[in-house]
Amino acid sequence: MQRVLWITGAGSGMGRAVARVAAAAGWTVALSGRRADALRDTASEVTAAGGTALELPLDVRDGDAVRAARARIVEEFGRIDALVLAAGRNTPQRAWGDQRIETFHDVVAVNLGAVVTVVDAALPDLRTSSGVVVVVSSYAGWSFHPSAGVAYSASKTALGSVARTLNAQEAAHGVRATHLCPGDVATDFLSQRPTVPDAAARELMLTPDDIARTVQFVLDSPAHVRIDELVVSPVSQR
């Protein structure tokens, strides 16, 4: 029986790498993200890895779209066995002195609100399948980092509580959640920093495939094993 993984933020970076590695490991993947063209590229990589992909373009802030996507996955495959929630946002204007409150709310909506929305939509299916939830947070969600920003730090730190409440309240159904906290990863997300790292700095960072292998370790763990939190960082992390 083929297991089904729903990935948000699947159009690039860590989400795309997770899709490719999971497909190679035998998972069917449902791909969500805002850009339909980027999802097509991810789906092509999944197909090249011998996997099956369902493209579901959406904005994770749109609850109706999220619930419709969940219904489509169940209609197509009959089940959802795992979530990897990799959609995220930050802004270069991230300090109290230069942030815009509208942007603050948008960052929190993507990083925190959308995670809860997707989990809430898929939870009945995860209860049935004793499913796994991997919440892609941040090193800043594990250890405070002043340069990460007001909205980003607050929203990513809160994801630890989201994972903990799932584990505390849904263990009877076999649901397991992991708060995954990557350090610096060389992806396009770096363009949202006030000072964008150069090529030399990126060479020292983790790669999306490093994170995908870590996620696959969680997904492949036996049903009696729960990995509450994982921090993965490059040797250069400060």
C-alpha positions in Angstrom: 0.0 0.0 0.0 1.5 3.3 -1.1 1.7 6.0 1.5 0.7 9.6 0.7 2.6 12.7 1.7 1.2 16.2 1.4 3.9 18.9 1.1 3.4 22.7 1.4 6.0 25.0 0.0 6.7 22.2 -2.5 7.6 24.6 -5.4 11.2 25.2 -4.4 14.0 24.7 -1.8 13.4 22.3 1.0 9.9 21.4 0.0 11.0 20.4 -3.5 13.9 18.3 -2.2 11.6 16.6 0.3 9.2 15.7 -2.6 12.0 14.2 -4.7 13.6 12.2 -1.9 10.2 10.9 -0.6 9.2 9.8 -4.1 12.4 7.9 -4.5 11.6 6.2 -1.2 8.2 5.1 -2.5 5.8 7.8 -1.3 3.1 9.3 -3.4 3.3 13.1 -3.0 0.8 15.9 -3.2 2.4 19.2 -3.9 1.1 22.6 -2.7 2.5 26.0 -3.3 1.5 29.4 -4.8 3.2 29.0 -8.2 1.7 26.5 -10.5 4.8 26.6 -12.8 7.1 25.8 -9.9 4.9 22.9 -8.8 5.1 21.5 -12.4 8.9 21.5 -12.2 8.8 19.7 -8.8 6.3 17.2 -10.2 8.7 16.6 -13.1 11.5 15.8 -10.7 9.2 13.4 -8.8 8.2 11.6 -12.0 11.9 11.3 -12.9 12.5 9.7 -9.5 9.8 7.1 -10.4 7.1 8.6 -8.2 3.6 9.9 -8.5 2.7 13.6 -7.9 -0.5 15.5 -7.6 -0.2 19.3 -8.2 -2.4 21.4 -6.0 -1.6 25.1 -6.4 -2.9 27.2 -3.5 -2.1 30.0 -1.1 -1.8 28.4 2.3 -3.4 31.4 4.0 -6.7 30.5 2.2 -8.5 28.1 4.4 -11.1 27.2 1.8 -8.4 26.3 -0.7 -6.6 24.2 1.9 -9.7 22.2 2.7 -10.5 21.8 -1.0 -6.9 20.5 -1.6 -7.3 18.0 1.3 -10.5 16.7 -0.3 -8.9 16.3 -3.7 -6.0 14.3 -2.2 -8.4 11.9 -0.4 -10.6 11.7 -3.5 -7.5 10.8 -5.6 -5.6 8.5 -3.3 -8.0 7.7 -0.5 -5.7 8.6 2.4 -3.1 11.1 3.8 -0.3 9.5 5.8 2.0 12.5 6.4 2.4 16.2 6.2 5.6 18.2 5.6 4.8 21.9 6.2 7.6 23.8 4.5 5.9 27.0 3.3 7.4 30.0 5.0 7.9 33.7 4.7 10.1 36.5 6.1 10.9 40.1 5.1 14.1 42.2 5.0 12.2 44.8 7.1 12.2 42.7 10.3 13.2 44.9 13.2 10.9 47.0 15.4 12.4 50.1 13.9 11.5 49.3 10.2 8.8 46.6 10.2 5.3 47.2 8.7 2.5 45.8 10.8 0.7 44.5 7.8 3.8 42.5 6.8 4.1 41.2 10.4 0.6 39.8 10.2 1.3 38.2 6.8 4.5 36.5 8.0 2.7 35.1 11.0 -0.2 34.0 8.8 2.1 32.0 6.5 4.5 30.6 9.1 2.0 29.8 11.9 -1.6 30.2 10.9 -1.3 28.2 7.7 0.5 25.4 9.5 -2.4 25.1 11.9 -4.9 25.3 9.0 -3.4 22.5 7.0 -3.0 20.3 10.1 -6.6 20.9 11.1 -7.8 20.0 7.6 -5.8 16.8 7.4 -6.2 15.7 11.0 -9.1 13.3 10.5 -7.0 11.4 7.8 -3.9 11.4 10.0 -5.9 9.9 12.9 -6.9 7.1 10.6 -3.4 6.4 9.2 -1.5 7.1 12.5 0.1 9.8 10.5 3.3 11.9 10.8 3.5 15.7 10.8 6.9 17.4 10.1 6.7 21.1 10.9 9.6 22.8 9.2 10.5 25.6 11.6 13.9 27.2 12.0 17.0 27.4 14.1 15.5 30.7 15.3 12.4 28.7 16.4 14.7 26.7 18.7 17.3 29.2 19.9 16.5 32.9 19.8 18.4 34.8 17.1 17.9 38.6 17.1 18.5 39.1 13.4 15.7 36.7 12.4 13.1 39.3 12.9 10.1 40.0 15.2 7.5 38.2 13.1 9.7 35.3 12.0 11.1 34.6 15.5 7.6 34.8 17.1 5.9 32.6 14.5 8.7 30.0 14.3 9.0 29.7 18.0 5.2 29.1 18.3 5.5 26.1 16.0 7.2 24.2 18.8 4.0 24.5 20.8 1.9 23.4 17.8 4.0 20.2 17.5 3.8 19.6 21.3 0.1 20.0 21.5 -0.3 17.5 18.6 1.9 15.0 20.4 0.1 15.6 23.7 -3.4 15.4 22.4 -3.3 13.1 19.4 -1.0 10.3 20.7 -4.0 8.1 21.3 -4.6 8.1 17.5 -1.0 7.4 16.7 -0.3 10.9 15.3 3.3 12.0 15.7 4.7 15.5 15.1 8.2 16.7 14.7 9.4 20.3 15.2 12.2 20.4 12.7 14.6 23.4 13.2 17.1 23.8 10.3 20.0 26.2 10.6 21.2 28.1 7.5 20.1 26.4 4.3 21.2 27.6 0.8 17.9 28.3 -0.8 16.1 31.2 -2.5 14.7 32.0 0.9 18.0 33.8 1.7 16.9 36.6 -0.7 14.5 37.7 2.1 17.4 38.7 4.4 18.5 42.4 4.8 21.9 41.4 3.6 21.8 38.5 1.1 24.6 35.9 1.6 27.1 35.6 -1.2 28.2 32.4 -2.9 31.1 31.8 -0.5 28.7 32.0 2.5 26.2 29.6 0.9 29.0 27.0 0.4 29.1 26.6 4.1 25.4 26.1 4.6 23.2 23.1 4.6 21.6 22.1 1.3 17.9 21.3 0.7 18.9 17.7 0.2 20.4 17.6 3.7 17.0 18.7 5.1 15.1 16.2 2.8 17.2 13.3 4.1 16.4 14.4 7.7 12.7 14.6 6.9 12.9 11.1 5.3 14.4 9.7 8.5 11.4 11.0 10.4 8.9 9.7 7.8 10.6 6.2 7.8 10.6 5.9 11.6 8.5 3.0 13.0 5.0 3.9 14.2 6.0 3.5 17.8 8.8 6.1 17.5 8.1 9.8 17.9 10.8 12.4 17.1 9.6 15.4 19.0 12.2 17.9 17.9 15.2 17.9 15.6 17.8 20.7 15.2 20.0 20.4 12.1 22.7 23.0 11.5 25.9 23.5 9.5 29.1 23.5 11.4 29.4 27.2 10.6 26.1 28.0 12.3 26.3 30.9 14.9 
